[in-house]
Amino acid sequence: MTEQERCILEERLHDVQRRIADAARKAGRKPEEIRLVAASKMNSAERVQAAIAAGLTACGENRVQELLEKYEQHAYDGADLQFIGTLQTNKVKYLIGKVSLIQSVSSLKLGQCIAKEAAKAGVRQDILLEVNIGREEAKHGFLREEVEAAAAALGELPALHVRGLMAIPPATADKDKSLCYFNEMYQLFVDISTKKYDNVDMDYLSMGMSADFEDAIACGANIVRVGSGIFGLRPYALTQP
Ligand SMILES: *Cc1c(COP(=O)(O)O)cnc(C)c1O
């Protein structure tokens, strides 16, 4: 990584952090209530470390294999590590003990598998439930009418702590439509917050990416997942020096 690349990365990160703080204030919230999780897929350990050195506090990875490789390279040292991608049950065991939060729990079966592996390791795993808010065939996640029952069912597993909801709404250039999805997510989040289920606490609402994190914050997000806005356009070769 050149000095110039390092500089650009630092500027992008600080710009995103500033925009998050502004969006929070505009929404009448405190900047520190919003957590920035950098989606670091396809960025080398060196680039992730550069972002952490510049003040990044949390990383989210999409692929187990990539996470494990970069973990070995100490990419995430000094930051919180979370999982945000599609997760197969046979890979769950590799994440337990490494990630503080699995954001992308998209089925009961996956939740149960995480509970089993967490119990084996003697830990309690924080999770978010992924909601397929746009009801898209090709996407994972619970339908909105399934979420509350799923939270209640997974909350019964003592090795799990359900901490909130995550969504990747349909990609659309129509701002009103995306605001609509964000608002629907917030409504669901608030609805479930008012219920009492064991091991279910609606602490986090994770939505918003590079293109729309300010809108998501305006609608109540308190975790935003930003990739290209920080790291620049993908892909970067993992082996990039
Ligand atoms: C890549 C990714 C993001 C960030 O996307 P950008 O548009 O690059 O900000 C957020 N969430 C998930 C689950 C991702 O895979």
The ligand as an SDF file (V2000), in Angstrom:
LIG
                    3D

 15 15  0  0  0  0  0  0  0  0999 V2000
  -20.6300   -5.2710    0.8120 C   0  0  0  0  0  0  0  0  0  0  0  0
  -21.7160   -5.1600    1.8260 C   0  0  0  0  0  0  0  0  0  0  0  0
  -22.0810   -3.9330    2.3670 C   0  0  0  0  0  0  0  0  0  0  0  0
  -21.4660   -2.6300    1.9610 C   0  0  0  0  0  0  0  0  0  0  0  0
  -21.7120   -2.3320    0.6170 O   0  0  0  0  0  0  0  0  0  0  0  0
  -21.1970   -0.9620   -0.0190 P   0  0  0  0  0  0  0  0  0  0  0  0
  -22.2100   -0.6300   -1.0190 O   0  0  0  0  0  0  0  0  0  0  0  0
  -19.8660   -1.2530   -0.5820 O   0  0  0  0  0  0  0  0  0  0  0  0
  -21.1390    0.0270    1.0760 O   0  0  0  0  0  0  0  0  0  0  0  0
  -23.0510   -3.9320    3.3630 C   0  0  0  0  0  0  0  0  0  0  0  0
  -23.6450   -5.0640    3.7760 N   0  0  0  0  0  0  0  0  0  0  0  0
  -23.3330   -6.2500    3.2710 C   0  0  0  0  0  0  0  0  0  0  0  0
  -24.0250   -7.4650    3.7890 C   0  0  0  0  0  0  0  0  0  0  0  0
  -22.3680   -6.3410    2.2770 C   0  0  0  0  0  0  0  0  0  0  0  0
  -22.0750   -7.5250    1.7620 O   0  0  0  0  0  0  0  0  0  0  0  0
  1  2  1  0
  2  3  1  0
  2 14  2  0
  3  4  1  0
  3 10  2  0
  4  5  1  0
  5  6  1  0
  6  7  2  0
  6  8  1  0
  6  9  1  0
 10 11  1  0
 11 12  2  0
 12 13  1  0
 12 14  1  0
 14 15  1  0
M  END
$$$$
